[in-house]
Amino acid sequence: MIERKIFLLVILVVLLYSIRTKKTISIIFSTLLFLGVLSTFFGSPIITIGLTIFVLTTFFIGISGILLKIRVLEKINYSSLGLFSFLGLLFGIMNWPGTNIVKLIMTFPIIIFIIVNFKTKFNLVKTYPFLLILFFECLFNF
């Protein structure tokens, strides 16, 4: 429960930062991720809708990372955070075999995120702040 509250707080800070930067894509992704996590504090039908929103948003973030015209290492970071978060959530929710392996593989996007952000002096997170949300999702999933 405390993990969800910390995660919600991180998402709220990222959402406020996204609104302050006035970048449409960041505002949209941050808002959808915020609503997805916020829904987990409510009843059953709302949780299902919220988790669906969260999972689909991580998928679209991963796909949009592949399509962006940014440096290769940043593209790998962006898309791996989205796609690994998507896979981790999907395997976790569906209780598919191999969930523990997927959780172990979460170290890949975590390490890439740390390396890329130190290399770019946290410019990637300033440009795409919702990646911080996905970083924490991978960290909590691990």
C-alpha positions in Angstrom: 0.0 0.0 0.0 2.8 2.4 0.8 4.4 1.6 -2.5 1.3 2.7 -4.3 1.1 6.0 -2.4 4.8 6.7 -3.2 4.1 5.9 -6.8 1.1 8.1 -6.9 3.1 11.0 -5.3 5.8 10.6 -7.9 3.3 10.6 -10.7 1.6 13.7 -9.3 4.9 15.5 -9.2 5.7 14.5 -12.8 2.2 15.5 -13.9 2.6 19.0 -12.4 6.1 19.3 -14.0 4.6 18.2 -17.3 1.9 20.8 -17.1 4.5 23.4 -16.2 6.6 22.6 -19.3 3.4 22.8 -21.5 4.4 19.8 -23.7 1.3 18.2 -24.9 2.6 14.6 -25.2 4.0 14.7 -21.7 0.8 16.1 -20.3 -1.3 13.4 -22.0 0.9 10.5 -21.0 1.4 11.8 -17.5 -2.3 12.3 -17.0 -3.2 8.9 -18.3 -0.6 7.2 -16.0 -1.9 9.3 -13.1 -5.5 8.3 -13.7 -4.4 4.6 -14.0 -2.7 4.6 -10.6 -5.3 6.8 -9.0 -8.0 4.3 -10.0 -6.4 1.6 -7.9 -7.6 3.3 -4.7 -11.3 2.8 -5.8 -13.6 -0.1 -6.3 -13.4 -3.1 -8.6 -14.8 -1.8 -12.0 -12.8 1.4 -11.7 -9.6 -0.5 -11.0 -10.1 -2.6 -14.1 -10.6 0.5 -16.3 -7.6 2.3 -14.6 -5.3 -0.7 -15.1 -6.3 -1.0 -18.7 -5.6 2.7 -19.2 -2.2 2.4 -17.5 -1.2 -0.8 -19.5 -2.2 0.7 -22.8 -0.5 3.9 -22.1 2.8 2.1 -21.4 2.4 0.2 -24.7 1.8 3.5 -26.6 4.8 5.1 -24.9 7.0 2.1 -25.9 5.8 2.3 -29.5 6.2 6.1 -29.7 9.7 5.7 -28.4 10.5 3.5 -31.4 9.1 6.1 -33.8 10.7 9.2 -32.3 13.7 10.9 -34.0 16.1 10.9 -31.1 19.6 9.4 -30.6 19.8 5.6 -30.6 20.6 5.2 -26.9 17.8 7.6 -25.9 15.4 5.7 -28.2 16.4 2.4 -26.6 15.8 3.9 -23.2 12.5 5.4 -24.1 11.1 2.4 -25.9 12.5 -0.2 -23.4 10.9 1.6 -20.4 7.5 1.6 -22.2 7.6 -1.9 -23.5 9.1 -3.6 -20.5 6.6 -1.8 -18.2 3.9 -3.1 -20.5 5.1 -6.6 -20.5 5.7 -6.6 -16.7 2.2 -5.3 -16.1 0.6 -7.7 -18.5 2.4 -10.8 -17.2 1.7 -9.7 -13.6 -2.0 -9.0 -14.1 -2.7 -12.1 -16.2 -0.6 -14.4 -14.0 1.1 -15.9 -17.0 4.1 -18.3 -16.5 7.4 -16.5 -16.7 6.3 -13.5 -14.6 9.3 -13.8 -12.4 11.6 -13.9 -15.4 10.1 -10.7 -16.8 10.5 -9.1 -13.4 14.1 -10.1 -13.4 14.6 -8.7 -16.9 13.4 -5.3 -15.5 17.0 -4.6 -14.6 17.7 -3.9 -18.3 15.5 -0.7 -18.6 16.5 0.4 -15.1 20.3 0.3 -15.9 19.8 1.8 -19.3 17.7 4.7 -17.7 20.4 5.4 -15.2 23.2 5.4 -17.7 21.4 7.5 -20.3 20.3 10.1 -17.8 23.7 10.5 -16.4 25.2 10.7 -19.9 22.6 13.3 -21.0 22.7 15.2 -17.7 19.0 14.3 -17.1 18.0 16.1 -20.3 15.9 13.1 -21.4 13.8 13.2 -18.2 13.4 17.0 -18.5 12.2 16.5 -22.1 10.0 13.5 -21.4 9.2 13.5 -17.7 6.8 10.6 -17.9 9.8 8.3 -18.3 10.5 8.8 -14.6 7.1 7.2 -13.9 8.0 4.2 -16.0 11.3 4.0 -14.3 9.6 3.8 -11.0 7.2 1.2 -12.4 10.1 -1.0 -13.5 11.8 -0.4 -10.2 8.7 -1.4 -8.2 8.0 -4.3 -10.5 11.6 -5.6 -10.0 
